[in-house]
Amino acid sequence: MWAYPRPPRLERTHRHLEIWLGGQRIAATSGAYRVLETSHPRTYYLPPLAFAPGVLERAAGASTCEWKGEATYWTVRGGAAMAVAAAWS
């Protein structure tokens, strides 16, 4: 990941991606984007419609990236599990 470009590179991916939490599939898509950024692990951005209804809840906090702009954080729920501020847009 240290060899990833700066500024980050955004690539469309048609790989089928699924996100599971608490034994429940909370998102699935074949239309995501992959971001390659220096010193960061590979990151995927999924479209909002990829998420099952009700699994995302706005979380407190925000941040700014010089390349990607303002971020909003989301708490994710799946099955009996909850991941606070684990997703961003």
FENPE-V39341 format. One line per field, one symbol per residue. phi: phi as a letter, one per 20 degrees, with the letter a starting at -180 (. if undefined). A space follows every 50 residues. Layout:
phi=???
This chain:
phi=.feffcffddcfcdffdcddbmmdfdbbaccdddddcgmcfgcdddfgff efgnedcgdfoabcdfddnfdddcedcbleebdflecbb
